[in-house]
Amino acid sequence: MLKNLPGLAVARAQRFGQLLKLISPGDALRFLRREDEKNELTVRIFGHDVVLRGGTSDIALFFDTFVAGALELPFTIPPPKIIVDAGGHVGFAALHFANRFPDAAITTLEPAPDNFAMLRRNCAGIRRIDPVQAALWPQDGTVVLSDTMDGEPWSYTVGRSDRKMIGMVDAISMPTLLRRVGGTIDILKIDIEGAEERLFSADTGWLDSVRILVVELHDRYGAGCARALYRALAKFDFRQDIRNVNVFIKLR
C-alpha cells in the first residue's frame, strides 16, 4: 500500500489540474475530498450549481462527463435542435448538452426517484431541459425498477424480475417520446443499464427518426445488448466510433 502512495499523489494532482479548467480551486479541492466521503458536494460549473453525492459513482460520472469529455461527439453534424437523454441519472449529460449546444431542447429521462430528485435539483432553472421521470421501454405503461446489484448506490435497471425489486415506475416508448419532442431526434443518448437489449429487440422503426445514437452497452448485466443493437442497425449504412464506454453511431 505504501509503495502506491507516490503514484496516488501524482494521479490526484493530475486530476486537480484537470478540474481547474472547469471549476474553482476550492471546488476542485472539495471534489477530490468527496471521492471517499459520503457528504453532498456542490460545485459551480458553466455558471450553474451542481450537486454530487460524495463517495458514489456521481464523482466518477462528473469527471468523465465534464473533464474527460465522454460525450463529445466524434462526428460533425449541423447544430442539433432536439436531444434526448435516456438514463439521465443526476443530470450531468443534460447539463453537458445544454452547455455544448445552446440552441438545443433537451429531454432527459430518469426512472429512479432518488436519482430523479437529484436531476431536478441540478437542472433547475434551465428551461431548455425537460426532466421526465420515466424509463425508456418498448411499450408505454409501467415497468419494474430493480437494483443492478453491481455494488453501486443509486444504480438501477428496469424490466428485470431476477434482481432486487425497488418498485414500479412509468415507462415511455420511443414512438411516444418522438411525438413529445416533435417527431425527430438529433442526438439520442441511451444509458439504461441493460434495458437496451429489450429496446433494440422490439420494433425499431423509430431509428429512422434519429440522427446520432450514443449508447452505453451493458452486456455485463445480461447477454444480448450488443447483439440486439447491431441487429437493429443492420439496414443502415452507419458510421461508428467507440470512446470510453460509449458507442457513437451516425445514422444519417
Contacts in CASP RR format, 6 or more apart in sequence:
PFRMAT RR
TARGET T0000
AUTHOR 0000-0000-0000
METHOD contacts of the structure
MODEL  1
MLKNLPGLAVARAQRFGQLLKLISPGDALRFLRREDEKNELTVRIFGHDV
VLRGGTSDIALFFDTFVAGALELPFTIPPPKIIVDAGGHVGFAALHFANR
FPDAAITTLEPAPDNFAMLRRNCAGIRRIDPVQAALWPQDGTVVLSDTMD
GEPWSYTVGRSDRKMIGMVDAISMPTLLRRVGGTIDILKIDIEGAEERLF
SADTGWLDSVRILVVELHDRYGAGCARALYRALAKFDFRQDIRNVNVFIK
LR
12 32 0 8 1.000
15 32 0 8 1.000
15 63 0 8 1.000
15 67 0 8 1.000
16 28 0 8 1.000
16 29 0 8 1.000
16 32 0 8 1.000
17 28 0 8 1.000
18 63 0 8 1.000
18 67 0 8 1.000
19 27 0 8 1.000
19 28 0 8 1.000
19 31 0 8 1.000
19 32 0 8 1.000
19 63 0 8 1.000
19 67 0 8 1.000
20 28 0 8 1.000
21 67 0 8 1.000
22 45 0 8 1.000
22 66 0 8 1.000
22 67 0 8 1.000
23 31 0 8 1.000
23 43 0 8 1.000
23 44 0 8 1.000
23 45 0 8 1.000
24 43 0 8 1.000
24 44 0 8 1.000
27 43 0 8 1.000
27 44 0 8 1.000
30 41 0 8 1.000
30 43 0 8 1.000
31 41 0 8 1.000
31 43 0 8 1.000
31 52 0 8 1.000
31 59 0 8 1.000
31 62 0 8 1.000
34 41 0 8 1.000
34 52 0 8 1.000
34 54 0 8 1.000
34 55 0 8 1.000
34 59 0 8 1.000
35 54 0 8 1.000
35 55 0 8 1.000
35 59 0 8 1.000
36 55 0 8 1.000
37 54 0 8 1.000
37 55 0 8 1.000
38 53 0 8 1.000
38 54 0 8 1.000
38 55 0 8 1.000
38 56 0 8 1.000
39 54 0 8 1.000
40 51 0 8 1.000
40 52 0 8 1.000
40 53 0 8 1.000
40 54 0 8 1.000
41 51 0 8 1.000
41 52 0 8 1.000
41 53 0 8 1.000
41 54 0 8 1.000
42 49 0 8 1.000
42 50 0 8 1.000
42 51 0 8 1.000
42 52 0 8 1.000
43 49 0 8 1.000
43 50 0 8 1.000
43 52 0 8 1.000
43 62 0 8 1.000
44 50 0 8 1.000
45 66 0 8 1.000
45 95 0 8 1.000
46 95 0 8 1.000
46 98 0 8 1.000
46 99 0 8 1.000
48 95 0 8 1.000
48 126 0 8 1.000
50 62 0 8 1.000
50 92 0 8 1.000
50 95 0 8 1.000
50 122 0 8 1.000
51 90 0 8 1.000
51 118 0 8 1.000
51 121 0 8 1.000
51 122 0 8 1.000
52 58 0 8 1.000
52 59 0 8 1.000
52 62 0 8 1.000
52 90 0 8 1.000
53 90 0 8 1.000
53 118 0 8 1.000
53 153 0 8 1.000
53 154 0 8 1.000
56 152 0 8 1.000
56 153 0 8 1.000
56 154 0 8 1.000
57 152 0 8 1.000
57 153 0 8 1.000
57 154 0 8 1.000
57 155 0 8 1.000
58 90 0 8 1.000
58 154 0 8 1.000
61 89 0 8 1.000
61 90 0 8 1.000
61 92 0 8 1.000
62 92 0 8 1.000
64 70 0 8 1.000
64 244 0 8 1.000
65 71 0 8 1.000
65 92 0 8 1.000
65 93 0 8 1.000
65 96 0 8 1.000
66 92 0 8 1.000
66 96 0 8 1.000
68 244 0 8 1.000
70 243 0 8 1.000
70 244 0 8 1.000
70 245 0 8 1.000
70 246 0 8 1.000
71 93 0 8 1.000
71 96 0 8 1.000
71 97 0 8 1.000
71 189 0 8 1.000
71 214 0 8 1.000
71 246 0 8 1.000
72 100 0 8 1.000
72 243 0 8 1.000
73 187 0 8 1.000
73 212 0 8 1.000
73 214 0 8 1.000
73 248 0 8 1.000
74 241 0 8 1.000
74 243 0 8 1.000
74 248 0 8 1.000
75 212 0 8 1.000
75 239 0 8 1.000
75 241 0 8 1.000
75 248 0 8 1.000
75 250 0 8 1.000
77 186 0 8 1.000
77 211 0 8 1.000
77 212 0 8 1.000
77 250 0 8 1.000
79 101 0 8 1.000
79 103 0 8 1.000
79 104 0 8 1.000
80 101 0 8 1.000
80 104 0 8 1.000
80 186 0 8 1.000
80 187 0 8 1.000
80 211 0 8 1.000
80 212 0 8 1.000
81 103 0 8 1.000
81 104 0 8 1.000
81 105 0 8 1.000
81 186 0 8 1.000
82 104 0 8 1.000
82 105 0 8 1.000
82 107 0 8 1.000
82 181 0 8 1.000
82 182 0 8 1.000
82 184 0 8 1.000
82 185 0 8 1.000
82 186 0 8 1.000
82 187 0 8 1.000
83 97 0 8 1.000
83 101 0 8 1.000
83 104 0 8 1.000
83 105 0 8 1.000
83 106 0 8 1.000
83 107 0 8 1.000
83 185 0 8 1.000
83 186 0 8 1.000
83 187 0 8 1.000
83 188 0 8 1.000
83 189 0 8 1.000
84 106 0 8 1.000
84 107 0 8 1.000
84 108 0 8 1.000
84 109 0 8 1.000
84 177 0 8 1.000
84 181 0 8 1.000
84 185 0 8 1.000
84 187 0 8 1.000
84 188 0 8 1.000
84 189 0 8 1.000
85 91 0 8 1.000
85 93 0 8 1.000
85 94 0 8 1.000
85 97 0 8 1.000
85 106 0 8 1.000
85 107 0 8 1.000
85 108 0 8 1.000
85 109 0 8 1.000
85 189 0 8 1.000
86 109 0 8 1.000
86 136 0 8 1.000
86 188 0 8 1.000
86 189 0 8 1.000
86 190 0 8 1.000
86 191 0 8 1.000
86 192 0 8 1.000
87 93 0 8 1.000
87 108 0 8 1.000
87 109 0 8 1.000
87 110 0 8 1.000
87 111 0 8 1.000
87 136 0 8 1.000
87 189 0 8 1.000
87 190 0 8 1.000
87 191 0 8 1.000
87 192 0 8 1.000
87 193 0 8 1.000
88 94 0 8 1.000
88 108 0 8 1.000
88 109 0 8 1.000
88 110 0 8 1.000
88 115 0 8 1.000
88 119 0 8 1.000
88 191 0 8 1.000
89 110 0 8 1.000
89 115 0 8 1.000
89 119 0 8 1.000
89 154 0 8 1.000
89 191 0 8 1.000
90 110 0 8 1.000
90 115 0 8 1.000
90 118 0 8 1.000
90 119 0 8 1.000
90 122 0 8 1.000
91 108 0 8 1.000
91 110 0 8 1.000
91 118 0 8 1.000
91 119 0 8 1.000
91 122 0 8 1.000
91 123 0 8 1.000
92 122 0 8 1.000
93 108 0 8 1.000
93 189 0 8 1.000
93 191 0 8 1.000
94 106 0 8 1.000
94 108 0 8 1.000
94 119 0 8 1.000
94 123 0 8 1.000
94 129 0 8 1.000
94 131 0 8 1.000
95 122 0 8 1.000
95 123 0 8 1.000
95 126 0 8 1.000
95 129 0 8 1.000
97 104 0 8 1.000
97 106 0 8 1.000
97 187 0 8 1.000
98 104 0 8 1.000
98 106 0 8 1.000
98 126 0 8 1.000
98 128 0 8 1.000
98 129 0 8 1.000
104 128 0 8 1.000
104 186 0 8 1.000
104 187 0 8 1.000
105 128 0 8 1.000
105 130 0 8 1.000
105 181 0 8 1.000
106 128 0 8 1.000
106 129 0 8 1.000
106 130 0 8 1.000
107 129 0 8 1.000
107 130 0 8 1.000
107 132 0 8 1.000
107 177 0 8 1.000
107 180 0 8 1.000
107 181 0 8 1.000
108 119 0 8 1.000
108 123 0 8 1.000
108 129 0 8 1.000
108 130 0 8 1.000
108 131 0 8 1.000
108 132 0 8 1.000
109 132 0 8 1.000
109 133 0 8 1.000
109 134 0 8 1.000
109 135 0 8 1.000
109 136 0 8 1.000
109 172 0 8 1.000
109 177 0 8 1.000
110 116 0 8 1.000
110 119 0 8 1.000
110 131 0 8 1.000
110 132 0 8 1.000
110 133 0 8 1.000
111 133 0 8 1.000
111 134 0 8 1.000
111 135 0 8 1.000
111 143 0 8 1.000
111 145 0 8 1.000
111 156 0 8 1.000
111 158 0 8 1.000
111 169 0 8 1.000
111 170 0 8 1.000
111 171 0 8 1.000
112 145 0 8 1.000
112 154 0 8 1.000
112 156 0 8 1.000
112 166 0 8 1.000
112 169 0 8 1.000
113 133 0 8 1.000
114 154 0 8 1.000
115 154 0 8 1.000
115 156 0 8 1.000
116 131 0 8 1.000
116 133 0 8 1.000
119 131 0 8 1.000
120 131 0 8 1.000
123 129 0 8 1.000
123 131 0 8 1.000
132 172 0 8 1.000
133 169 0 8 1.000
133 170 0 8 1.000
134 169 0 8 1.000
134 170 0 8 1.000
134 171 0 8 1.000
134 172 0 8 1.000
135 143 0 8 1.000
135 145 0 8 1.000
135 158 0 8 1.000
135 169 0 8 1.000
135 170 0 8 1.000
135 171 0 8 1.000
135 172 0 8 1.000
135 192 0 8 1.000
135 195 0 8 1.000
136 171 0 8 1.000
136 172 0 8 1.000
136 173 0 8 1.000
136 174 0 8 1.000
136 177 0 8 1.000
136 190 0 8 1.000
136 192 0 8 1.000
136 195 0 8 1.000
136 199 0 8 1.000
137 143 0 8 1.000
137 158 0 8 1.000
137 159 0 8 1.000
137 171 0 8 1.000
137 172 0 8 1.000
137 173 0 8 1.000
137 195 0 8 1.000
137 198 0 8 1.000
137 199 0 8 1.000
138 173 0 8 1.000
138 198 0 8 1.000
138 199 0 8 1.000
138 201 0 8 1.000
138 202 0 8 1.000
138 203 0 8 1.000
139 171 0 8 1.000
139 173 0 8 1.000
139 202 0 8 1.000
140 171 0 8 1.000
140 172 0 8 1.000
140 173 0 8 1.000
140 176 0 8 1.000
141 170 0 8 1.000
141 171 0 8 1.000
141 172 0 8 1.000
142 168 0 8 1.000
142 169 0 8 1.000
142 170 0 8 1.000
142 171 0 8 1.000
143 158 0 8 1.000
143 159 0 8 1.000
143 168 0 8 1.000
143 169 0 8 1.000
143 171 0 8 1.000
144 158 0 8 1.000
144 159 0 8 1.000
144 160 0 8 1.000
144 161 0 8 1.000
144 165 0 8 1.000
144 167 0 8 1.000
144 168 0 8 1.000
145 156 0 8 1.000
145 157 0 8 1.000
145 158 0 8 1.000
145 165 0 8 1.000
145 166 0 8 1.000
145 167 0 8 1.000
145 168 0 8 1.000
145 169 0 8 1.000
146 156 0 8 1.000
146 157 0 8 1.000
146 158 0 8 1.000
146 159 0 8 1.000
146 160 0 8 1.000
146 161 0 8 1.000
146 163 0 8 1.000
146 164 0 8 1.000
146 165 0 8 1.000
146 166 0 8 1.000
147 155 0 8 1.000
147 156 0 8 1.000
147 157 0 8 1.000
147 163 0 8 1.000
147 164 0 8 1.000
147 166 0 8 1.000
148 155 0 8 1.000
148 156 0 8 1.000
148 157 0 8 1.000
148 163 0 8 1.000
148 193 0 8 1.000
148 221 0 8 1.000
149 163 0 8 1.000
149 164 0 8 1.000
150 220 0 8 1.000
150 221 0 8 1.000
155 193 0 8 1.000
156 166 0 8 1.000
156 193 0 8 1.000
157 163 0 8 1.000
157 192 0 8 1.000
157 193 0 8 1.000
157 194 0 8 1.000
157 195 0 8 1.000
157 218 0 8 1.000
157 221 0 8 1.000
158 169 0 8 1.000
158 171 0 8 1.000
158 192 0 8 1.000
158 193 0 8 1.000
158 195 0 8 1.000
159 195 0 8 1.000
159 198 0 8 1.000
160 221 0 8 1.000
172 180 0 8 1.000
174 199 0 8 1.000
174 204 0 8 1.000
174 206 0 8 1.000
175 206 0 8 1.000
178 184 0 8 1.000
178 185 0 8 1.000
178 206 0 8 1.000
178 209 0 8 1.000
183 209 0 8 1.000
184 209 0 8 1.000
184 210 0 8 1.000
184 211 0 8 1.000
185 209 0 8 1.000
185 210 0 8 1.000
185 211 0 8 1.000
186 211 0 8 1.000
186 212 0 8 1.000
187 211 0 8 1.000
187 212 0 8 1.000
187 214 0 8 1.000
188 210 0 8 1.000
188 212 0 8 1.000
188 213 0 8 1.000
188 214 0 8 1.000
189 214 0 8 1.000
189 215 0 8 1.000
190 196 0 8 1.000
190 199 0 8 1.000
190 213 0 8 1.000
190 214 0 8 1.000
190 215 0 8 1.000
190 216 0 8 1.000
191 215 0 8 1.000
191 216 0 8 1.000
192 199 0 8 1.000
192 218 0 8 1.000
193 218 0 8 1.000
193 221 0 8 1.000
194 217 0 8 1.000
194 218 0 8 1.000
194 221 0 8 1.000
194 222 0 8 1.000
194 225 0 8 1.000
196 215 0 8 1.000
196 217 0 8 1.000
196 218 0 8 1.000
196 225 0 8 1.000
196 228 0 8 1.000
196 229 0 8 1.000
197 222 0 8 1.000
197 224 0 8 1.000
197 225 0 8 1.000
197 228 0 8 1.000
198 228 0 8 1.000
199 228 0 8 1.000
200 225 0 8 1.000
200 228 0 8 1.000
200 229 0 8 1.000
200 231 0 8 1.000
200 232 0 8 1.000
201 228 0 8 1.000
201 231 0 8 1.000
201 232 0 8 1.000
204 232 0 8 1.000
207 213 0 8 1.000
207 232 0 8 1.000
207 233 0 8 1.000
207 236 0 8 1.000
207 251 0 8 1.000
210 251 0 8 1.000
211 250 0 8 1.000
211 251 0 8 1.000
211 252 0 8 1.000
212 248 0 8 1.000
212 249 0 8 1.000
212 250 0 8 1.000
212 251 0 8 1.000
213 247 0 8 1.000
213 248 0 8 1.000
213 249 0 8 1.000
213 251 0 8 1.000
214 246 0 8 1.000
214 247 0 8 1.000
214 248 0 8 1.000
214 249 0 8 1.000
215 229 0 8 1.000
215 246 0 8 1.000
215 247 0 8 1.000
215 249 0 8 1.000
216 245 0 8 1.000
216 246 0 8 1.000
216 247 0 8 1.000
217 225 0 8 1.000
217 226 0 8 1.000
217 229 0 8 1.000
217 247 0 8 1.000
218 225 0 8 1.000
219 225 0 8 1.000
219 226 0 8 1.000
229 247 0 8 1.000
233 249 0 8 1.000
233 251 0 8 1.000
236 251 0 8 1.000
236 252 0 8 1.000
238 249 0 8 1.000
238 250 0 8 1.000
238 251 0 8 1.000
239 249 0 8 1.000
239 250 0 8 1.000
240 247 0 8 1.000
240 248 0 8 1.000
240 249 0 8 1.000
240 250 0 8 1.000
241 247 0 8 1.000
241 248 0 8 1.000
242 248 0 8 1.000
END
